[in-house]
Amino acid sequence: MAVSHLYAGKVRDVYDAGDGLLLLVASDRISAFDVVMPEPVPDKGRVLTAMTAFWLEHLADVAPSALVSVDPADFPDMPEDAGDVAGRAMLVRRAEMLPIECIVRGYLSGSAWKEYRRSATMHGTPLAAGLEESAQLPEPVFTPSTKAQAGHDENISFGDAVDLVGRELAERAREMSLESYRRGSAWAAERGIIVADTKFELGLVDGELVLCDEVLTPDSSRFWPAAEWRPGSTPPSFDKQPVRDWLEASGWDKQPPPPSLPDEVVDACRQRYVTAYERVTDRRFADWHGRS
């Protein structure tokens, strides 16, 4: 059957593949400061898909997933304007998505650091005094947020998450998210990479809680080189940091339209993504679908 296009996000396109299935296609679009850049980053969509496929396989015994296949031979016929989806698409079961972002933090960074500086709390929970930016937390913490239809997500407490989805489901989501983070961060640490924090998307398929969308990628996580981590500073990230750095230095006011990115910035960003994939998975990116 022919698929129908359902949704276009900043990075992903979603197609209805029939029979309760969706095709999630990761584009090479890249956004920074909530604005999509005019230039794509080649292979970025394939890196996100390849890394997600790796993690779903690695975490299968602790977290079931909605994934059906990443093999292009299993995909339905696509419209011409979808482009080449080999290596960029996942055929998945349609899920009833939870209305919360399931974030796990192992280090004090990003919005959690900003809150801590302001009130010595993280998602409303008091933390010890005297912590520095990028400090490792005593143990990973489940810190959910809302899913904003417009604007930014809002950090919420676990109690707020219970109010949104019910206690049993919130506790299942917390347990699955924490165990997936522990397993993933331990694997990455053996390869010299710190997973400072990550965001999981969870949903229900036939009443079963499963991982959906991208998992432990440079777009959904902060990956830091362990050798460059120091409390009190922000380590470089294996993500779109070259793009953010160039935009900050350009004087752009962070309002559309964005300036055009130089080729060397796009190339540096692509290399960050590919390097993250190969270091984390111990696999060659050249062997992934669509790269031959």
HELIX and SHEET records of a PDB file:
HELIX    1   1 LYS A   44  HIS A   58  1                                  15    
HELIX    2   2 PRO A   72  ASP A   74  5                                   3    
HELIX    3   3 GLU A   80  ALA A   82  5                                   3    
HELIX    4   4 GLY A  110  SER A  119  1                                  10    
HELIX    5   5 PHE A  158  VAL A  165  1                                   8    
HELIX    6   6 ARG A  167  ALA A  189  1                                  23    
HELIX    7   7 ALA A  226  GLU A  228  5                                   3    
HELIX    8   8 GLN A  241  SER A  250  1                                  10    
HELIX    9   9 ASP A  263  THR A  281  1                                  19    
HELIX   10  10 PHE A  285  ASP A  287  5                                   3    
SHEET    1   A 5 SER A   4  ALA A   8  0                                        
SHEET    2   A 5 ARG A  12  GLY A  18 -1                                        
SHEET    3   A 5 LEU A  21  ALA A  26 -1                                        
SHEET    4   A 5 ALA A  89  ARG A  93 -1                                        
SHEET    5   A 5 LEU A  67  SER A  69 -1                                        
SHEET    1   B 2 SER A  31  ALA A  32  0                                        
SHEET    2   B 2 VAL A  35  VAL A  36 -1                                        
SHEET    1   C 4 GLU A  96  MET A  97  0                                        
SHEET    2   C 4 ILE A 193  VAL A 205 -1                                        
SHEET    3   C 4 ILE A 100  TYR A 107 -1                                        
SHEET    4   C 4 GLN A 136  PHE A 142 -1                                        
SHEET    1   D 3 GLU A  96  MET A  97  0                                        
SHEET    2   D 3 ILE A 193  VAL A 205 -1                                        
SHEET    3   D 3 GLU A 208  CYS A 212 -1                                        
SHEET    1   E 3 GLU A  96  MET A  97  0                                        
SHEET    2   E 3 ILE A 193  VAL A 205 -1                                        
SHEET    3   E 3 SER A 221  PRO A 225 -1                                        
SHEET    1   F 4 GLU A  96  MET A  97  0                                        
SHEET    2   F 4 ILE A 193  VAL A 205 -1                                        
SHEET    3   F 4 ILE A 100  TYR A 107 -1                                        
SHEET    4   F 4 SER A 145  THR A 146 -1                                        
SHEET    1   G 2 THR A 121  MET A 122  0                                        
SHEET    2   G 2 THR A 125  PRO A 126 -1                                        
END                                                                             
